[in-house]
Structure formats: structure tokens, C-alpha cells
Amino acid sequence: MAKKPQKSNQSSTITLNKRARHEYQLEEKFEAGVVLKGWEVKSLRAGKVQITDSYVLLKDGEAFLLGVHITPLATASTHFVTDPTRTRKLLLHERELSRLFNGVNQKGYTCVATALYWKKHLVKCEIALAKGKKEHDKRETEKNRDWDRQKQRLMRHNH
């Protein structure tokens, strides 16, 4: 009987942009491929990436990921000119791009990167059409989160 290939119990998520959830009301999510260089993929495997200040720029019918900082590994930076914050192209279908363009052209919408993750051997970027939250909205979200936690505690203690 052939042995089944062992699945790694590692999460496929590389990094999350938690600040995006706090700063924006996420409306519609899209999955985009990212054009990367070899040294960038190696750095992603090592988890040396930060997407907190990143955003998506829509220009000339294309989408670009700006502000993502991928720290080059010591072994890669010897043979290449590495730019940790270079602009990376996002790969989306024409239909998705037009929906993003229409959304961004509406009042108050922006496009942010919410996560980077592996899908088999490919790196995918989850981007979302988002609306900026006002300060009172952020407080409201926090209140609701606290209340939900409180409810969970009460339910646990009553059972």
C-alpha cells in the first residue's frame, strides 16, 4: 500500500493586515496573484514581510501593490540588487479590475491589501474594496467586539 504524502500543518497565511480591518469597512474581497522575483518568494517562505502600510494603486487598467516591505535574506542580497519596497504588479481578471476601478471611482472607496497567503505553490494577495471608518465607527466596532466576548463568557459560565 502506497504511503500518503504527509500534509504540513502549517497555515497557508503568510501575513495579515490587521490595521486594514480597524481603519476600513471592508466591502468586497478579491484574490489577486502577485508578480514576484525569486528572492522575494524565499523571503516570504521565511516570513520576512510586512503589509501594514500597503495599498493598491489602480492605473492604466492594471493594479499594483505598493508599500509592501519584503526583507531580503542575507543569502539572496549578494547576487541581486534587491529593493524591499518595489512596486509589484497584481494579476486580476478583466472583470475584477473593472469592478475595482468602478468602486474606487465612487465616493469614499479605496483598495487595500488585507492578506498574503499561499495557494499551492503560488503567492496570492487578498485585496478588498474598502470604505474609511470614522472615529465613532471604530469605537462602535470595539464596543460590539467587547460585548460579544462578554456574551461568550456569560454563556460559558451558565452552562
N, C-alpha and C positions, 0 to 999 in steps of 0.2 A: 504494500500500500504506500503510495507516494505521500511524502510529508507536505502538509500545507505550509505555504510561506507565512512566516510569523509577522503579524501586524505590529507596527510600533504603536505604543500607547501615547505617543506624543501628540499634542494638539496641533492642528494644521494652521492655527493662527500665529502669525509672525509678530504682529503688533497691532494695538488698538489705539484709536484716537478718542480717549475718554473726554477730552475737552470739547470736542465737537458735539457730543451729546448734551453737555452742560450749556454750551453757548448757543446752540441752534435747535430748532424744532425740525427734526428730520422727516421729510415728506415722502420721497420716493427714492429707493435704492437701486443701484446698478452695479453690475460686475464688469470690471474692465481688465484687460490684460495689460501688462506693463513691459515696455521695451527696456531691457537691462543689458549691461555688459557682464562678462564672466566674473570679474572680481566682485561686482555688486551682488550677484547670486550667492557667492561664497560668504560674503559678509552677512547676507540675510540668513543663511543657514546657521551662522554663528550668533544671530540675534542682535547684530550691531546696527540697528536702525531706529530712527525717531521720526514720527509723523505728526507731532503735536501742532506745529506751526504751518502745516502744509495746506495747500488749496489747489483747486483745479482751474486752469485757465482755458477758456474756450476761444479759439482763434482760427480763422480761415477754414472752418469746417472740421477742425481737429481739436482734440482735448490733450492738454499737457499737465503733468503733475509737477508742481513747484513746491519748494520748501522742505522736501523730504531729505533728511540727512542720513546717508548711509556711510558709516565709518569704514574706511578701507582697512583690511587686515594687513599686518606688517609684511606678510609674505607677498601680497599682491602689489603693494605700492612700489616695489623695487623696479618692476619692469614696465609699468604704465604711468601715464600722467593721470592721476585719479582726482576727480572733482566730486567731493562728497555731496554737494548740493546742486548738482547739474539738473537741468530740466529734462524730465523723462516723458516720452510720449505714451499716451494711453490708447489702447486698442478697443474700440467700441463699434457696434453695428451702426449703419447709417441712421436707422430708425431711432436708436437710443440717443445718438448725437443730436438729432433734430429735436427730440423731447427735452434734452438738456438745454439746448440753445433757446427753445421757446420758454422754458422755465426760468432761465437766467434773465431773459429779456423782460419778464414780468416784474412787477414792483416787489422789491424786498427779498428776492430769491438769490441764493448763491450756491456754489457747488463745492463740497468739501470731501476730503478723503477720510473715511471712518475706520478702515482696517486694511491690513495687508495680510494675505494668507496664501498657503499652498493649496493648489488643486492638482493632485497627482504630482507631476514634476514642474508645473508652471506656477509662476507667481501672479496672483490676482489682487486687484485693488478694489475694495468696496467703496464706491463713491455715492454720495447722497445729495439730492436736491434739498436744500435746507433754507429755513427762514430764521433770521436772527431773533433771539429771545430778548425781551425787555427784562430789566432787573426784577420786576414784580413776578414775571413768569418763572424766573429761576427760583425765587423764594417759594412760589406755589409748588413747583416740582419737588423741592426739598421737603416741604410740609407733607405732600402726598406720600413720598417715599418713607418718611418717618412714621406716618400713620399706618402705612401698610406693614412696616416692621412691628409696630406696636400690636396690630391686629394678630399677626402671626404668633407673637409671644403669648397673647391672651388665649388664642386657640390652643396652643401647646399646653398651657397650664390648666385649661379647663378639661382637657381630655385625659 
